[in-house]
Amino acid sequence: MKRSMREKKNKAAEECVKTERSCGDGADTESQTAKDASVRLEDGADARNAEIDPNAKETRPKLTAAEKVRKGFSIALDVLMYLFLAAAVFIVVMVISSSKNSDGAINMFGYEMRIIASSSMEKSSHSVNVDKYDIKDLKVKSMVFIERKPEKESEQNAWYGKLKVGDVLTFAYYEGLSQNVITHRIVSIDKTRSGGYKISLQGDNRTVDKDGNVVDVKTQTIYTSPDDYTSDRDRFGYIIGKVVGNSTFIGYVVYAVRQPVGMILIVIVPCTIIIIWQIVRVILVFSEDKKNKQKVALESAEQQAERECAEREKQARELDELRRRVAELEGAPASDPRNEETEAKGDCESNNVR
């Protein structure tokens, strides 16, 4: 009996859906009401699905002040590390370059760099006033940057003609029993009959006696043309280039790195620490990325289960509504729609527990 009643309900429901006709005189209003209810149910289900839509744009949480500070500090630390590595490489290249020359000169980027070895150009209470010149105080162990004179003889005389009193030159000079490389300031420059130049140079620092009188002012003279040599010694004197800049800090660093202990403490140890730290950071990043992927996969599975449950609940409500409408049309008592919905919810909850 119950089976025949259920079959009749299902058959009547199918005929109503297929033929889209009104099933009785008073069925239109109730059918419209059922449709409205079904639309509202669908809207509610769509809203729940939208909440768990994986394709929806994620809203990134705003960083707190502390997180911004940490991020800024991390970026600054990275920049400093990369700058240090670049400086370390540059210094090592300079040291290797200086080791290739017997006099310790460094040749890079068209310039020559040398370390000041004496105090003849240091500023002191007895030194010459050089405030009006570009190159002033040259301390011991500071580095000077030298613009080398042209290699072509045809261009050298024009280069000499641009020199003026106050310029600082680095030159080779035969003094005593050996040839030395000296950095001093031009005190006079004169053109000779041969067309060359006679350049006189002195150090800025002055030696004084116990009474404060300046003594022992040595002057070096360089002839740019062989025709002007006054003795065989003059041919050993020649200009290397003009000093265009200096740096005390770079000079101290290069001087220290030239020593074995300085190379270990300034370059090798810090670079080793930075490399190890970067390796650790890479490992941590990969580990965090793996955890995030696992978390995303788990969340996707949970969202898929929630969508399936929501779809089952929607179908159960639609079926209950259809049965209710058929029962009302036939005048038979309708089954409680909450039973099917409760069963669907129970299935979803059991899936979530699992």
Buried (B, 14 or more C-beta within 10 A) or exposed (E): EEEEEEEEBEEBBEEBEEEEEEBEEEBEEBBEEBEEBBEEBEEBBEEBBEEBEEEEEEEEEEEEEEEEEEEEEEEEEEEEBEEBBEBBEEBBEBBEBBEEEEEBBBBEEEBBBBBBEEBBBBBEEEBBEBEEBEBBBBBBBBBBBBBBBEEEEEEBBEBBEEBEEEBBBBBBBBBEEEBBBBBBBBBEBEBEEEEBBBBBBBBBBBEEEEEEEEEEEEEBBBBBBEEBEEEEEBEBBBBBBBBBEBBBEBBBBBBBBBEEEBBEEBBEEBBEEBEEEEEEEEEEEEEEEEEEEEEEEEEEEEBEBBBEBBEBBBEBBBBBBBBBBBBBBBEEEBBEBEEBBEEBBEBBEEBEEE
